[in-house]
Amino acid sequence: QVQLVESGGGLVQAGDSLRLSCAASGRTLRRDTVAWFRQAPGKEREFVAALFRSGSNTYYADSVKGRFTISRNNAANTASLQMDSLEPADTAVYYCAASSTIILSSLRRAESYQYWGQGTSVTVAS
């Protein structure tokens, strides 16, 4: 059974940093496209960042570009999202997602991903 478990969320002040982690079991993330999505209260789930397949190409939502960094640790079978210069608009539940079947044109669509974590909450106070 595949499980993705996120951790690292919390309550921070605007301008602070957080690092989210996604630990996988039952599946290796090495060759997957791994992504982070987020969902704020009353809003739809939105794309945040992705690492495409087994390479190092990264993709970001415009709203987080330059502030967030996605990475993968193949030895630990984890993915991370480093979030710097956090803003109140970043407040949301953050989800890790993975899939082996993503094509580049569908990378930003939540419905493209096979596996999801349960989410970790991030609250940024002003």
Salt bridges, closest charged atoms under 4 A:
ASP32 OD2 - ARG27 NE 2.57
GLU46 OE2 - ARG38 NE 2.59
ASP62 OD1 - LYS65 NZ 3.21
GLU87 OE2 - ARG67 NE 3.75
ASP90 OD1 - ARG38 NH1 2.91
ASP90 OD2 - ARG67 NH1 2.78
GLU111 OE2 - ARG109 NE 3.89
